[in-house]
């Protein structure tokens, strides 16, 4: 029987950034991306950026959207700071780079200019993630239950709500686990409709729509989760 590790990604705000349009215009994807989830696993393993184990690239991720997000626009301005530019120039020199390389360290506005920063975030979203790593379930489970580095939802300021780590279970239960139905979500015969994304099919693949058991409160959700007997490793913190 194939086993998977199950996670819940929920919090006030999340951000799964698309490639930047410019240095100061970044949009978010509507669901956690393959690369973001790989990075999350690498952080849990304590692997340095770009040096994670090869098996991390082979993890099969499936994402279930239990509550659709609201898109939140973040717009602010940053005044030009010549003293920061000088600091970055000196930093480049101490790193053995040319002073002109400071331009590569950060966006440099014109003298007296104002930087306009635009970001989009996901507000009030909730996802269940199934991670399947053939031959590495034990390592994956240990890392996600006792992460070496902090786990966050796309940006360091966006912490995950409890519970994040749900445990290990059968690889076929993602479409059977309960979902917490919000006020605007319609419940039909005790079930609610959710979207299912399978990253192995590619980012452009359309999500499947499926019905799963509905819970009307977090306590009821926890009660309905218990029969699936997800095995939770005891954390060591």
N, C-alpha and C positions, 0 to 999 in steps of 0.2 A: 504493500500500500504506500503510495506517495504521500508525503507530508509536506505541509507548507507552514510558514510563519505568517501570522495575521496581525496587522497593525490598524490603528484607527488614527487618522489624521484630521484633527479638528482643533479649532481655535478661533479667536475673534478675527484674526487676519492671517492670510497665507499669500505667498507669492511664488509662482513657478515661472520664472522669467523667460520670455522669448528672447532671441537675439536682439540687441539694442539697435533701434533705428538710427539713433545718433548716440553720442556719449551721455545725453541727458534725456532721452526718450525711450523708456522701456515698458513693454506691455507684458502681462502675465498670460500664461496658458490657462485654460479653464480647469485643468486637472493636473495633478503631479506628473511630471514627465519621467521618461525612462532614465535620462541622465541625472535628474534630481534625486530619484530614488536610489540609483547606484551610488551617488555621492553621500546620501544619508547612511547607506550600509557601510561605505568606506569610513565615514566619521565614527560610526559605532565600533568598527574594528580598530580604530586608531591609526588607520593607514594615512600616510602623508598624501597630499594632493598629487594626483598623477602617478602614484606608486601603489595602487591597491592590487590585491591578488587578481589573477586573470579570471578566476571563477565568478567574480562579482559581475563581470561583463556578460556572463551566461545566465544570470538570474532571470527567471520568467516572472514578470510583474503583471498582475491584473488589478485594476482599480475600479471600485464600485462607488458611484456618486450617490450617497444616501440623502444628502441635502444640497440642492443646487446653490451655487454662490451668488451673491450680489457683487457686481464689479464696482470697485471703489477707486476713484481718481484721487491721486495725491499730487498736488501742485504747490511748489514753493520756490522761492528765489534765494540765491546765495550771493552776497556781495563779493566783489573782487577783492582778493587779499594778496597784495604784493609780498607781504612778509612770509606767507605760506609758499609762494613761488620761490623765494630765496631759500627757504628751508629745503624744499624739494631739490633745488639746484645743488645745495651742499650735500644732501643725501646721495645724489647721483655720483658726486665726486668721491665720497667716502666708499661707495660701492665699486669704485674703479671704472665708472662710466664717464663719458664726456658730460660736461655741464649741459649741453644741448639735449641730452637724453632725458632731462627732467620733464620734457614735454610728453614723454611716453609714460611717465608715472601717473599723470593725472591731467584732466582737461584744464587748460589754462585760458581763462577769459581775457579779453582785452583789458587794458588798463582802465580802471574806473567802470568797467562793464559789470553787468549782473548776470549770473548764471540762472537760467530758468530750468528747473528740474521737474520732469513729469513721469509719474509711475502709475501703473494700475495694479491693484491688489484684489484678492478675493476675500469677501467678508462673509462670515457666518456659514462657511462651507463645512461639510463633513464627508470624509471618504473612508472606506475600508480598503486596505491594500493586502493582497495575497502575494507573498514572495516565495517562489519555489526554486531551490538551489539543489539540483540533483547531486548527491554525494557530499553536500556541505550543509545539510540542515542543522546539524549540531552547532557548527561554527556560527551560522547565521542567527540561530536562536540565542546563543550565548551573547553575541555582540549586541543584538537589539534589546535584550533584557538587561544588559549591563554595559551601556555604551561608554567607550573611552572618551569621546568628545561629545559635547552637548548636541542634542538633536533639536532641530528647529524646522519650521515650515517655510523653507525657501530663503528666509533672511534671519539673521541672528536675533533680531528683536521679536520674532514671531514664534513664541513658545507653543508647544503642543499641549492641548488640554488632556486631563486624565479621563479615561485610561488611554494610553498610547499603545502599549504592548499588550496584545490580547492572548498570545501564546501560540502553540503548535497544534495543528489539527489536520484532519483529512483534507486532501487537496480539492475535494469536490463540494465543500460546504459553503463556498462564497455566496452562492445563490440561495442558500437556505438560512443564513444568519439573519437575525432581525434588524430592522431599521427603525430609528426613532422618527416617527411621523410628526412634522411640524403642523401648525394650524392650517397653513395654506395647502398642505398635501392631502389629496383625497385618499381615503381608506375604502377599499372595496373587498368585502368578504374577509376582513381581517388582514388584508395585505395592502402594500403600497408599492407604487412603481418606482424603480431606480434604473440608472444607466450603468452599463458595464463596459469598461474599456479594457482591451487586451493589447498591451504594448507590443507583443510579438508580431502583431499584424501591421505594425507601423502607425505612426502618429496620425496619418491621414485617414485611417480606417474609422468608419462610423461606429458609434457605440451601440451595443445591443440594449434593448429595453426588456426588463424582466420584473416580475412581481415577487416580493419577499414579505415575510411576516412583519407586521407593523406593531410597534410599541408606542404607547401614548406618554410614557415618562421614562426617564433614565433608569429608575429603579426597575420598572417593568422590562426595559431593554436588557438589563443585567440578568434578571430572572430568566428571560427567554434565551439568553446566551448560554446558560449553565448546562442544559442538556447536551450541547455539542462537545462538552468535556475538552475544551482547548487546554492543553497542558502548559501551565505557566511556570517558568523557571523562577526560583526565588532570587530576587535581586540582592546584591551584596552591598548596597549603599546604606 
